[in-house]
Amino acid sequence: MIKPEFDVNQVYIESRETAYKGFFSIEKIRLRHALFKGGESGLMQRELFERGEAVALLLFDPARESVVLTEQFRIGALQDGTSPWLLELVAGMVEEGESPEQVAVREAQEESGCVVDKLLPVCQYWVSPGGSSERLHVFCAGVNSAGMGGIFGLQEEHEDIKVHVLSAEDAFAAVRSGRINNAATIIALQWLQLNYARVKEELL
C-alpha cells in the first residue's frame, strides 16, 4: 500500500475568504504546499466549492434480488445527451449534529418511503477533490421492495423523486449500457455485483 508522503501540515494557508454564499458556498484560498522534489510551491490561489459531507444509500432486496433507485432532475446534468433526469441512489446531505448513518435512515424514509435499520458500509470517497470539499459516504441496506414505487421528496426542498424497483441484473446492465451514469450509483452497484453472495447472505 502506498502511504502518503505529506499530510495537511504541509499545506500553508495564507488567507481564505468566502467569495460566494448561496445554496452552496465558494471559498477563495491563497496557499503554498510542499513539493515532492523538496521545498515549497509558489503562492497560488484556488477556489473551493464547499459542499460538505453527503450520504448515498443503495437499497437492496436480497429475497427478490432487486434494487430500489430514484429518478430526479439534476441541474449539473443539463448537458447530458439523454436526459438530466438521472437514475440514482437515495442520497442527502449531512446536517449539523447528524451522523452519516442517521442521514441514510432519514433519506430512505423521505425519498423512498421505506424504513431501514442495518447498514453495510460500501466506501467513502472525495467526489471531485480538484475543486470541491464534498465527501460521500456510501452504504447498502436491505429492504422489502414489494409494493415499493411512487413519487416522493420534500416539497419545501423542491424535490420530485420517482422511485423505481429494478432487478439487480437490470441495474447492472444499466451501468454497462451507460443509462446509469453517476459515480455513486455506479460504485455501489459494482460493489454489490462484486460482493453479491456475501451481501445477500448478510441482509437476508
mmCIF file of the C-alpha atoms, coordinates in Angstrom:
data_MODEL
# 
_entry.id   MODEL 
# 
loop_
_atom_site.group_PDB 
_atom_site.id 
_atom_site.type_symbol 
_atom_site.label_atom_id 
_atom_site.label_alt_id 
_atom_site.label_comp_id 
_atom_site.label_asym_id 
_atom_site.label_entity_id 
_atom_site.label_seq_id 
_atom_site.pdbx_PDB_ins_code 
_atom_site.Cartn_x 
_atom_site.Cartn_y 
_atom_site.Cartn_z 
_atom_site.occupancy 
_atom_site.B_iso_or_equiv 
_atom_site.pdbx_formal_charge 
_atom_site.auth_seq_id 
_atom_site.auth_comp_id 
_atom_site.auth_asym_id 
_atom_site.auth_atom_id 
_atom_site.pdbx_PDB_model_num 
ATOM 1   C CA . MET A 1 1   ? 0.000   0.000   0.000   1.00 0.00 ? 1   MET A CA 1 
ATOM 2   C CA . ILE A 1 2   ? 1.346   3.432   -0.945  1.00 0.00 ? 2   ILE A CA 1 
ATOM 3   C CA . LYS A 1 3   ? 1.438   5.724   2.082   1.00 0.00 ? 3   LYS A CA 1 
ATOM 4   C CA . PRO A 1 4   ? 1.020   9.466   1.520   1.00 0.00 ? 4   PRO A CA 1 
ATOM 5   C CA . GLU A 1 5   ? 4.265   11.405  1.646   1.00 0.00 ? 5   GLU A CA 1 
ATOM 6   C CA . PHE A 1 6   ? 2.618   14.531  3.064   1.00 0.00 ? 6   PHE A CA 1 
ATOM 7   C CA . ASP A 1 7   ? -0.366  15.455  5.218   1.00 0.00 ? 7   ASP A CA 1 
ATOM 8   C CA . VAL A 1 8   ? -2.334  18.618  5.928   1.00 0.00 ? 8   VAL A CA 1 
ATOM 9   C CA . ASN A 1 9   ? 0.601   20.004  7.943   1.00 0.00 ? 9   ASN A CA 1 
ATOM 10  C CA . GLN A 1 10  ? 2.479   20.516  4.678   1.00 0.00 ? 10  GLN A CA 1 
ATOM 11  C CA . VAL A 1 11  ? -0.206  22.876  3.351   1.00 0.00 ? 11  VAL A CA 1 
ATOM 12  C CA . TYR A 1 12  ? 0.408   26.501  4.286   1.00 0.00 ? 12  TYR A CA 1 
ATOM 13  C CA . ILE A 1 13  ? -2.691  28.687  4.024   1.00 0.00 ? 13  ILE A CA 1 
ATOM 14  C CA . GLU A 1 14  ? -2.010  32.411  3.697   1.00 0.00 ? 14  GLU A CA 1 
ATOM 15  C CA . SER A 1 15  ? -5.632  33.542  3.588   1.00 0.00 ? 15  SER A CA 1 
ATOM 16  C CA . ARG A 1 16  ? -9.169  32.341  2.918   1.00 0.00 ? 16  ARG A CA 1 
ATOM 17  C CA . GLU A 1 17  ? -12.346 34.279  2.270   1.00 0.00 ? 17  GLU A CA 1 
ATOM 18  C CA . THR A 1 18  ? -15.910 33.499  1.252   1.00 0.00 ? 18  THR A CA 1 
ATOM 19  C CA . ALA A 1 19  ? -16.306 34.553  -2.367  1.00 0.00 ? 19  ALA A CA 1 
ATOM 20  C CA . TYR A 1 20  ? -19.937 33.474  -2.676  1.00 0.00 ? 20  TYR A CA 1 
ATOM 21  C CA . LYS A 1 21  ? -22.618 32.173  -0.340  1.00 0.00 ? 21  LYS A CA 1 
ATOM 22  C CA . GLY A 1 22  ? -25.972 30.902  -1.546  1.00 0.00 ? 22  GLY A CA 1 
ATOM 23  C CA . PHE A 1 23  ? -27.401 27.394  -1.717  1.00 0.00 ? 23  PHE A CA 1 
ATOM 24  C CA . PHE A 1 24  ? -23.722 26.400  -1.642  1.00 0.00 ? 24  PHE A CA 1 
ATOM 25  C CA . SER A 1 25  ? -20.640 28.500  -0.941  1.00 0.00 ? 25  SER A CA 1 
ATOM 26  C CA . ILE A 1 26  ? -17.312 29.120  -2.629  1.00 0.00 ? 26  ILE A CA 1 
ATOM 27  C CA . GLU A 1 27  ? -14.127 29.973  -0.748  1.00 0.00 ? 27  GLU A CA 1 
ATOM 28  C CA . LYS A 1 28  ? -11.123 31.762  -2.206  1.00 0.00 ? 28  LYS A CA 1 
ATOM 29  C CA . ILE A 1 29  ? -7.932  30.327  -0.680  1.00 0.00 ? 29  ILE A CA 1 
ATOM 30  C CA . ARG A 1 30  ? -4.340  31.508  -1.111  1.00 0.00 ? 30  ARG A CA 1 
ATOM 31  C CA . LEU A 1 31  ? -1.825  28.815  -0.203  1.00 0.00 ? 31  LEU A CA 1 
ATOM 32  C CA . ARG A 1 32  ? 1.523   27.126  -0.658  1.00 0.00 ? 32  ARG A CA 1 
ATOM 33  C CA . HIS A 1 33  ? 2.324   23.428  -0.242  1.00 0.00 ? 33  HIS A CA 1 
ATOM 34  C CA . ALA A 1 34  ? 5.296   21.061  -0.019  1.00 0.00 ? 34  ALA A CA 1 
ATOM 35  C CA . LEU A 1 35  ? 6.742   19.676  -3.263  1.00 0.00 ? 35  LEU A CA 1 
ATOM 36  C CA . PHE A 1 36  ? 7.826   16.092  -3.961  1.00 0.00 ? 36  PHE A CA 1 
ATOM 37  C CA . LYS A 1 37  ? 11.189  17.361  -5.215  1.00 0.00 ? 37  LYS A CA 1 
ATOM 38  C CA . GLY A 1 38  ? 11.676  19.339  -1.998  1.00 0.00 ? 38  GLY A CA 1 
ATOM 39  C CA . GLY A 1 39  ? 10.896  22.880  -0.974  1.00 0.00 ? 39  GLY A CA 1 
ATOM 40  C CA . GLU A 1 40  ? 7.570   24.611  -1.402  1.00 0.00 ? 40  GLU A CA 1 
ATOM 41  C CA . SER A 1 41  ? 5.332   25.689  -4.240  1.00 0.00 ? 41  SER A CA 1 
ATOM 42  C CA . GLY A 1 42  ? 4.845   29.302  -5.098  1.00 0.00 ? 42  GLY A CA 1 
ATOM 43  C CA . LEU A 1 43  ? 1.864   31.160  -3.680  1.00 0.00 ? 43  LEU A CA 1 
ATOM 44  C CA . MET A 1 44  ? -1.287  30.129  -5.548  1.00 0.00 ? 44  MET A CA 1 
ATOM 45  C CA . GLN A 1 45  ? -4.992  30.885  -5.413  1.00 0.00 ? 45  GLN A CA 1 
ATOM 46  C CA . ARG A 1 46  ? -7.658  28.199  -5.538  1.00 0.00 ? 46  ARG A CA 1 
ATOM 47  C CA . GLU A 1 47  ? -11.450 28.404  -5.411  1.00 0.00 ? 47  GLU A CA 1 
ATOM 48  C CA . LEU A 1 48  ? -13.070 25.687  -3.284  1.00 0.00 ? 48  LEU A CA 1 
ATOM 49  C CA . PHE A 1 49  ? -16.697 24.681  -3.759  1.00 0.00 ? 49  PHE A CA 1 
ATOM 50  C CA . GLU A 1 50  ? -17.834 23.996  -0.191  1.00 0.00 ? 50  GLU A CA 1 
ATOM 51  C CA . ARG A 1 51  ? -20.248 21.086  -0.447  1.00 0.00 ? 51  ARG A CA 1 
ATOM 52  C CA . GLY A 1 52  ? -19.656 19.241  2.827   1.00 0.00 ? 52  GLY A CA 1 
ATOM 53  C CA . GLU A 1 53  ? -20.488 15.669  3.780   1.00 0.00 ? 53  GLU A CA 1 
ATOM 54  C CA . ALA A 1 54  ? -23.111 13.638  1.934   1.00 0.00 ? 54  ALA A CA 1 
ATOM 55  C CA . VAL A 1 55  ? -24.573 10.143  2.081   1.00 0.00 ? 55  VAL A CA 1 
ATOM 56  C CA . ALA A 1 56  ? -25.780 7.763   -0.644  1.00 0.00 ? 56  ALA A CA 1 
ATOM 57  C CA . LEU A 1 57  ? -27.684 4.555   0.073   1.00 0.00 ? 57  LEU A CA 1 
ATOM 58  C CA . LEU A 1 58  ? -28.205 1.506   -2.131  1.00 0.00 ? 58  LEU A CA 1 
ATOM 59  C CA . LEU A 1 59  ? -31.489 -0.208  -1.247  1.00 0.00 ? 59  LEU A CA 1 
ATOM 60  C CA . PHE A 1 60  ? -31.234 -3.938  -1.998  1.00 0.00 ? 60  PHE A CA 1 
ATOM 61  C CA . ASP A 1 61  ? -33.916 -6.579  -1.626  1.00 0.00 ? 61  ASP A CA 1 
ATOM 62  C CA . PRO A 1 62  ? -31.992 -9.843  -1.181  1.00 0.00 ? 62  PRO A CA 1 
ATOM 63  C CA . ALA A 1 63  ? -35.110 -12.034 -1.291  1.00 0.00 ? 63  ALA A CA 1 
ATOM 64  C CA . ARG A 1 64  ? -36.343 -10.631 -4.616  1.00 0.00 ? 64  ARG A CA 1 
ATOM 65  C CA . GLU A 1 65  ? -32.838 -9.850  -5.915  1.00 0.00 ? 65  GLU A CA 1 
ATOM 66  C CA . SER A 1 66  ? -33.889 -6.307  -6.768  1.00 0.00 ? 66  SER A CA 1 
ATOM 67  C CA . VAL A 1 67  ? -32.600 -2.798  -6.121  1.00 0.00 ? 67  VAL A CA 1 
ATOM 68  C CA . VAL A 1 68  ? -34.509 0.414   -5.469  1.00 0.00 ? 68  VAL A CA 1 
ATOM 69  C CA . LEU A 1 69  ? -33.314 3.509   -7.328  1.00 0.00 ? 69  LEU A CA 1 
ATOM 70  C CA . THR A 1 70  ? -34.578 7.068   -7.566  1.00 0.00 ? 70  THR A CA 1 
ATOM 71  C CA . GLU A 1 71  ? -35.054 9.284   -10.603 1.00 0.00 ? 71  GLU A CA 1 
ATOM 72  C CA . GLN A 1 72  ? -34.930 13.074  -10.374 1.00 0.00 ? 72  GLN A CA 1 
ATOM 73  C CA . PHE A 1 73  ? -33.851 16.208  -12.215 1.00 0.00 ? 73  PHE A CA 1 
ATOM 74  C CA . ARG A 1 74  ? -30.215 17.269  -11.721 1.00 0.00 ? 74  ARG A CA 1 
ATOM 75  C CA . ILE A 1 75  ? -29.055 20.760  -12.728 1.00 0.00 ? 75  ILE A CA 1 
ATOM 76  C CA . GLY A 1 76  ? -25.485 19.530  -13.216 1.00 0.00 ? 76  GLY A CA 1 
ATOM 77  C CA . ALA A 1 77  ? -26.616 17.097  -15.917 1.00 0.00 ? 77  ALA A CA 1 
ATOM 78  C CA . LEU A 1 78  ? -28.154 19.687  -18.254 1.00 0.00 ? 78  LEU A CA 1 
ATOM 79  C CA . GLN A 1 79  ? -25.593 18.700  -20.897 1.00 0.00 ? 79  GLN A CA 1 
ATOM 80  C CA . ASP A 1 80  ? -26.441 15.005  -20.648 1.00 0.00 ? 80  ASP A CA 1 
ATOM 81  C CA . GLY A 1 81  ? -27.061 13.614  -24.105 1.00 0.00 ? 81  GLY A CA 1 
ATOM 82  C CA . THR A 1 82  ? -30.097 11.628  -22.986 1.00 0.00 ? 82  THR A CA 1 
ATOM 83  C CA . SER A 1 83  ? -31.766 13.426  -20.080 1.00 0.00 ? 83  SER A CA 1 
ATOM 84  C CA . PRO A 1 84  ? -30.940 15.486  -16.971 1.00 0.00 ? 84  PRO A CA 1 
ATOM 85  C CA . TRP A 1 85  ? -33.271 13.160  -15.016 1.00 0.00 ? 85  TRP A CA 1 
ATOM 86  C CA . LEU A 1 86  ? -30.846 10.594  -13.594 1.00 0.00 ? 86  LEU A CA 1 
ATOM 87  C CA . LEU A 1 87  ? -31.228 7.156   -12.023 1.00 0.00 ? 87  LEU A CA 1 
ATOM 88  C CA . GLU A 1 88  ? -29.523 7.376   -8.647  1.00 0.00 ? 88  GLU A CA 1 
ATOM 89  C CA . LEU A 1 89  ? -29.208 6.071   -5.127  1.00 0.00 ? 89  LEU A CA 1 
ATOM 90  C CA . VAL A 1 90  ? -31.194 7.541   -2.266  1.00 0.00 ? 90  VAL A CA 1 
ATOM 91  C CA . ALA A 1 91  ? -28.972 10.394  -1.076  1.00 0.00 ? 91  ALA A CA 1 
ATOM 92  C CA . GLY A 1 92  ? -28.770 13.511  1.061   1.00 0.00 ? 92  GLY A CA 1 
ATOM 93  C CA . MET A 1 93  ? -26.540 15.982  2.853   1.00 0.00 ? 93  MET A CA 1 
ATOM 94  C CA . VAL A 1 94  ? -25.267 15.546  6.408   1.00 0.00 ? 94  VAL A CA 1 
ATOM 95  C CA . GLU A 1 95  ? -26.713 18.303  8.583   1.00 0.00 ? 95  GLU A CA 1 
ATOM 96  C CA . GLU A 1 96  ? -25.006 19.642  11.694  1.00 0.00 ? 96  GLU A CA 1 
ATOM 97  C CA . GLY A 1 97  ? -25.169 17.127  14.531  1.00 0.00 ? 97  GLY A CA 1 
ATOM 98  C CA . GLU A 1 98  ? -26.054 14.170  12.284  1.00 0.00 ? 98  GLU A CA 1 
ATOM 99  C CA . SER A 1 99  ? -24.016 11.054  11.624  1.00 0.00 ? 99  SER A CA 1 
ATOM 100 C CA . PRO A 1 100 ? -23.840 9.599   8.098   1.00 0.00 ? 100 PRO A CA 1 
ATOM 101 C CA . GLU A 1 101 ? -25.806 6.585   9.340   1.00 0.00 ? 101 GLU A CA 1 
ATOM 102 C CA . GLN A 1 102 ? -28.613 8.824   10.632  1.00 0.00 ? 102 GLN A CA 1 
ATOM 103 C CA . VAL A 1 103 ? -28.764 10.592  7.276   1.00 0.00 ? 103 VAL A CA 1 
ATOM 104 C CA . ALA A 1 104 ? -29.047 7.264   5.458   1.00 0.00 ? 104 ALA A CA 1 
ATOM 105 C CA . VAL A 1 105 ? -32.043 6.260   7.589   1.00 0.00 ? 105 VAL A CA 1 
ATOM 106 C CA . ARG A 1 106 ? -33.697 9.685   7.203   1.00 0.00 ? 106 ARG A CA 1 
ATOM 107 C CA . GLU A 1 107 ? -33.229 9.914   3.465   1.00 0.00 ? 107 GLU A CA 1 
ATOM 108 C CA . ALA A 1 108 ? -34.508 6.377   2.886   1.00 0.00 ? 108 ALA A CA 1 
ATOM 109 C CA . GLN A 1 109 ? -37.780 7.415   4.507   1.00 0.00 ? 109 GLN A CA 1 
ATOM 110 C CA . GLU A 1 110 ? -38.003 10.805  2.755   1.00 0.00 ? 110 GLU A CA 1 
ATOM 111 C CA . GLU A 1 111 ? -37.033 9.659   -0.738  1.00 0.00 ? 111 GLU A CA 1 
ATOM 112 C CA . SER A 1 112 ? -38.465 6.141   -0.966  1.00 0.00 ? 112 SER A CA 1 
ATOM 113 C CA . GLY A 1 113 ? -40.873 5.727   1.930   1.00 0.00 ? 113 GLY A CA 1 
ATOM 114 C CA . CYS A 1 114 ? -39.024 2.775   3.440   1.00 0.00 ? 114 CYS A CA 1 
ATOM 115 C CA . VAL A 1 115 ? -37.567 2.192   6.886   1.00 0.00 ? 115 VAL A CA 1 
ATOM 116 C CA . VAL A 1 116 ? -34.071 0.714   7.109   1.00 0.00 ? 116 VAL A CA 1 
ATOM 117 C CA . ASP A 1 117 ? -32.040 -0.410  10.077  1.00 0.00 ? 117 ASP A CA 1 
ATOM 118 C CA . LYS A 1 118 ? -28.971 -2.495  9.231   1.00 0.00 ? 118 LYS A CA 1 
ATOM 119 C CA . LEU A 1 119 ? -26.450 -0.587  7.096   1.00 0.00 ? 119 LEU A CA 1 
ATOM 120 C CA . LEU A 1 120 ? -23.451 -2.128  5.343   1.00 0.00 ? 120 LEU A CA 1 
ATOM 121 C CA . PRO A 1 121 ? -20.640 0.328   4.611   1.00 0.00 ? 121 PRO A CA 1 
ATOM 122 C CA . VAL A 1 122 ? -19.601 0.393   0.953   1.00 0.00 ? 122 VAL A CA 1 
ATOM 123 C CA . CYS A 1 123 ? -16.960 3.151   0.852   1.00 0.00 ? 123 CYS A CA 1 
ATOM 124 C CA . GLN A 1 124 ? -16.154 6.806   1.419   1.00 0.00 ? 124 GLN A CA 1 
ATOM 125 C CA . TYR A 1 125 ? -14.667 8.955   -1.318  1.00 0.00 ? 125 TYR A CA 1 
ATOM 126 C CA . TRP A 1 126 ? -13.907 12.517  -2.348  1.00 0.00 ? 126 TRP A CA 1 
ATOM 127 C CA . VAL A 1 127 ? -16.346 13.360  -5.132  1.00 0.00 ? 127 VAL A CA 1 
ATOM 128 C CA . SER A 1 128 ? -14.263 15.910  -7.054  1.00 0.00 ? 128 SER A CA 1 
ATOM 129 C CA . PRO A 1 129 ? -11.273 16.927  -4.906  1.00 0.00 ? 129 PRO A CA 1 
ATOM 130 C CA . GLY A 1 130 ? -9.755  19.174  -7.551  1.00 0.00 ? 130 GLY A CA 1 
ATOM 131 C CA . GLY A 1 131 ? -12.243 21.862  -6.567  1.00 0.00 ? 131 GLY A CA 1 
ATOM 132 C CA . SER A 1 132 ? -14.895 20.559  -4.155  1.00 0.00 ? 132 SER A CA 1 
ATOM 133 C CA . SER A 1 133 ? -14.852 19.621  -0.473  1.00 0.00 ? 133 SER A CA 1 
ATOM 134 C CA . GLU A 1 134 ? -17.655 17.069  -0.847  1.00 0.00 ? 134 GLU A CA 1 
ATOM 135 C CA . ARG A 1 135 ? -17.019 13.671  0.694   1.00 0.00 ? 135 ARG A CA 1 
ATOM 136 C CA . LEU A 1 136 ? -19.582 10.933  0.084   1.00 0.00 ? 136 LEU A CA 1 
ATOM 137 C CA . HIS A 1 137 ? -20.366 8.092   2.489   1.00 0.00 ? 137 HIS A CA 1 
ATOM 138 C CA . VAL A 1 138 ? -21.924 5.158   0.614   1.00 0.00 ? 138 VAL A CA 1 
ATOM 139 C CA . PHE A 1 139 ? -23.979 2.437   2.327   1.00 0.00 ? 139 PHE A CA 1 
ATOM 140 C CA . CYS A 1 140 ? -26.137 -0.527  1.374   1.00 0.00 ? 140 CYS A CA 1 
ATOM 141 C CA . ALA A 1 141 ? -29.285 -1.540  3.257   1.00 0.00 ? 141 ALA A CA 1 
ATOM 142 C CA . GLY A 1 142 ? -31.668 -4.442  2.943   1.00 0.00 ? 142 GLY A CA 1 
ATOM 143 C CA . VAL A 1 143 ? -35.324 -3.709  2.154   1.00 0.00 ? 143 VAL A CA 1 
ATOM 144 C CA . ASN A 1 144 ? -38.536 -5.460  1.197   1.00 0.00 ? 144 ASN A CA 1 
ATOM 145 C CA . SER A 1 145 ? -39.243 -3.977  -2.231  1.00 0.00 ? 145 SER A CA 1 
ATOM 146 C CA . ALA A 1 146 ? -42.745 -5.471  -2.583  1.00 0.00 ? 146 ALA A CA 1 
ATOM 147 C CA . GLY A 1 147 ? -45.141 -2.659  -3.431  1.00 0.00 ? 147 GLY A CA 1 
ATOM 148 C CA . MET A 1 148 ? -42.437 -0.023  -3.494  1.00 0.00 ? 148 MET A CA 1 
ATOM 149 C CA . GLY A 1 149 ? -42.612 2.765   -6.036  1.00 0.00 ? 149 GLY A CA 1 
ATOM 150 C CA . GLY A 1 150 ? -44.324 6.122   -6.415  1.00 0.00 ? 150 GLY A CA 1 
ATOM 151 C CA . ILE A 1 151 ? -43.404 9.786   -6.072  1.00 0.00 ? 151 ILE A CA 1 
ATOM 152 C CA . PHE A 1 152 ? -41.536 11.075  -3.026  1.00 0.00 ? 152 PHE A CA 1 
ATOM 153 C CA . GLY A 1 153 ? -39.465 14.018  -1.796  1.00 0.00 ? 153 GLY A CA 1 
ATOM 154 C CA . LEU A 1 154 ? -39.952 17.152  0.274   1.00 0.00 ? 154 LEU A CA 1 
ATOM 155 C CA . GLN A 1 155 ? -41.954 19.861  -1.472  1.00 0.00 ? 155 GLN A CA 1 
ATOM 156 C CA . GLU A 1 156 ? -40.229 22.610  0.516   1.00 0.00 ? 156 GLU A CA 1 
ATOM 157 C CA . GLU A 1 157 ? -36.904 21.414  -0.909  1.00 0.00 ? 157 GLU A CA 1 
ATOM 158 C CA . HIS A 1 158 ? -38.344 21.259  -4.457  1.00 0.00 ? 158 HIS A CA 1 
ATOM 159 C CA . GLU A 1 159 ? -37.820 17.507  -4.559  1.00 0.00 ? 159 GLU A CA 1 
ATOM 160 C CA . ASP A 1 160 ? -39.725 15.492  -7.160  1.00 0.00 ? 160 ASP A CA 1 
ATOM 161 C CA . ILE A 1 161 ? -38.439 11.934  -6.867  1.00 0.00 ? 161 ILE A CA 1 
ATOM 162 C CA . LYS A 1 162 ? -39.737 8.880   -8.693  1.00 0.00 ? 162 LYS A CA 1 
ATOM 163 C CA . VAL A 1 163 ? -38.872 5.512   -7.143  1.00 0.00 ? 163 VAL A CA 1 
ATOM 164 C CA . HIS A 1 164 ? -38.071 2.541   -9.394  1.00 0.00 ? 164 HIS A CA 1 
ATOM 165 C CA . VAL A 1 165 ? -37.637 -1.125  -8.489  1.00 0.00 ? 165 VAL A CA 1 
ATOM 166 C CA . LEU A 1 166 ? -35.297 -2.980  -10.874 1.00 0.00 ? 166 LEU A CA 1 
ATOM 167 C CA . SER A 1 167 ? -33.903 -6.474  -10.829 1.00 0.00 ? 167 SER A CA 1 
ATOM 168 C CA . ALA A 1 168 ? -30.262 -6.434  -9.786  1.00 0.00 ? 168 ALA A CA 1 
ATOM 169 C CA . GLU A 1 169 ? -29.322 -7.817  -13.209 1.00 0.00 ? 169 GLU A CA 1 
ATOM 170 C CA . ASP A 1 170 ? -31.182 -4.990  -14.974 1.00 0.00 ? 170 ASP A CA 1 
ATOM 171 C CA . ALA A 1 171 ? -29.407 -2.452  -12.768 1.00 0.00 ? 171 ALA A CA 1 
ATOM 172 C CA . PHE A 1 172 ? -26.012 -3.977  -13.570 1.00 0.00 ? 172 PHE A CA 1 
ATOM 173 C CA . ALA A 1 173 ? -26.928 -3.878  -17.274 1.00 0.00 ? 173 ALA A CA 1 
ATOM 174 C CA . ALA A 1 174 ? -27.912 -0.207  -16.954 1.00 0.00 ? 174 ALA A CA 1 
ATOM 175 C CA . VAL A 1 175 ? -24.397 0.530   -15.677 1.00 0.00 ? 175 VAL A CA 1 
ATOM 176 C CA . ARG A 1 176 ? -22.868 -1.326  -18.609 1.00 0.00 ? 176 ARG A CA 1 
ATOM 177 C CA . SER A 1 177 ? -25.040 0.496   -21.141 1.00 0.00 ? 177 SER A CA 1 
ATOM 178 C CA . GLY A 1 178 ? -24.391 3.924   -19.649 1.00 0.00 ? 178 GLY A CA 1 
ATOM 179 C CA . ARG A 1 179 ? -28.025 4.543   -18.658 1.00 0.00 ? 179 ARG A CA 1 
ATOM 180 C CA . ILE A 1 180 ? -26.783 4.808   -15.069 1.00 0.00 ? 180 ILE A CA 1 
ATOM 181 C CA . ASN A 1 181 ? -24.054 7.414   -15.388 1.00 0.00 ? 181 ASN A CA 1 
ATOM 182 C CA . ASN A 1 182 ? -23.363 8.964   -11.991 1.00 0.00 ? 182 ASN A CA 1 
ATOM 183 C CA . ALA A 1 183 ? -20.432 7.913   -9.846  1.00 0.00 ? 183 ALA A CA 1 
ATOM 184 C CA . ALA A 1 184 ? -22.086 6.930   -6.560  1.00 0.00 ? 184 ALA A CA 1 
ATOM 185 C CA . THR A 1 185 ? -24.645 4.667   -8.221  1.00 0.00 ? 185 THR A CA 1 
ATOM 186 C CA . ILE A 1 186 ? -22.037 3.022   -10.438 1.00 0.00 ? 186 ILE A CA 1 
ATOM 187 C CA . ILE A 1 187 ? -19.711 2.445   -7.486  1.00 0.00 ? 187 ILE A CA 1 
ATOM 188 C CA . ALA A 1 188 ? -22.444 0.978   -5.274  1.00 0.00 ? 188 ALA A CA 1 
ATOM 189 C CA . LEU A 1 189 ? -23.828 -1.328  -7.959  1.00 0.00 ? 189 LEU A CA 1 
ATOM 190 C CA . GLN A 1 190 ? -20.384 -2.580  -8.959  1.00 0.00 ? 190 GLN A CA 1 
ATOM 191 C CA . TRP A 1 191 ? -19.639 -3.178  -5.264  1.00 0.00 ? 191 TRP A CA 1 
ATOM 192 C CA . LEU A 1 192 ? -22.877 -5.158  -4.990  1.00 0.00 ? 192 LEU A CA 1 
ATOM 193 C CA . GLN A 1 193 ? -22.026 -7.174  -8.084  1.00 0.00 ? 193 GLN A CA 1 
ATOM 194 C CA . LEU A 1 194 ? -18.557 -7.995  -6.732  1.00 0.00 ? 194 LEU A CA 1 
ATOM 195 C CA . ASN A 1 195 ? -19.861 -8.945  -3.278  1.00 0.00 ? 195 ASN A CA 1 
ATOM 196 C CA . TYR A 1 196 ? -23.273 -10.294 -4.271  1.00 0.00 ? 196 TYR A CA 1 
ATOM 197 C CA . ALA A 1 197 ? -23.318 -13.621 -2.428  1.00 0.00 ? 197 ALA A CA 1 
ATOM 198 C CA . ARG A 1 198 ? -21.923 -12.180 0.815   1.00 0.00 ? 198 ARG A CA 1 
ATOM 199 C CA . VAL A 1 199 ? -24.230 -9.143  0.807   1.00 0.00 ? 199 VAL A CA 1 
ATOM 200 C CA . LYS A 1 200 ? -27.294 -11.260 0.047   1.00 0.00 ? 200 LYS A CA 1 
ATOM 201 C CA . GLU A 1 201 ? -26.462 -13.596 2.925   1.00 0.00 ? 201 GLU A CA 1 
ATOM 202 C CA . GLU A 1 202 ? -25.872 -10.731 5.371   1.00 0.00 ? 202 GLU A CA 1 
ATOM 203 C CA . LEU A 1 203 ? -29.119 -8.949  4.515   1.00 0.00 ? 203 LEU A CA 1 
ATOM 204 C CA . LEU A 1 204 ? -31.474 -11.944 4.293   1.00 0.00 ? 204 LEU A CA 1 
# 
